[in-house]
Amino acid sequence: MGGMGTQRFDTPRGPSQRQLRVGELIRRSLSDVLARGDVHDPDLSRFAITVSEVRTSTDLKVATAYVMPLGGKGQKEALAALRRNKSELRHQMSRELTLKYAPDLRFQLDESFDRMDETRRLLQDERVQRDIAAGREDDESQA
């Protein structure tokens, strides 16, 4: 018995347009605050940190920022410094945002760079290159 109300939640849905828009606003604002060095913590100032993405909860009260120090060095130290200064970062960021509430900030290391490197390595593999070439030959013979 699948009523109209139950099916709506059965399929996983991506973030709403509002979540995406607010996430991008937070990403830009957080990047600006970090670039300007508005937080006066020598440990945090040592790092040039890239904020690649910010995902917000459905109620926009929690924002998870995916970060990576430039060059990938000192990841744990940078993450610890960000977490230690999250209230100050939130305060500085809230000055620029026009949101009713400044979201609680959470920080995670962005592992997409590692996945891209692994994908690149796999694509360079000799067996994969052979399979790609064989696929092209099949496509050309069918045309």
Stockholm file with secondary structure:
# STOCKHOLM 1.0

chainA/1-143         MGGMGTQRFDTPRGPSQRQLRVGELIRRSLSDVLARGDVHDPDLSRFAITVSEVRTSTDLKVATAYVMPLGGKGQKEALAALRRNKSELRHQMSRELTLKYAPDLRFQLDESFDRMDETRRLLQDERVQRDIAAGREDDESQA
#=GR chainA/1-143 SS CCCHHHHTTTSCCCCCHHHHHHHHHHHHHHHHHHHHTCSCCHHHHTCCEEEEEEEECTTSSEEEEEEEEGGGTTHHHHHHHHHHTHHHHHHHHHHHCCCSSCCEEEEEECCHHHHHHHHHHHHHSHHHHHHHHHHHHHHHHHC
#=GC SS_cons         CCCHHHHTTTSCCCCCHHHHHHHHHHHHHHHHHHHHTCSCCHHHHTCCEEEEEEEECTTSSEEEEEEEEGGGTTHHHHHHHHHHTHHHHHHHHHHHCCCSSCCEEEEEECCHHHHHHHHHHHHHSHHHHHHHHHHHHHHHHHC
//
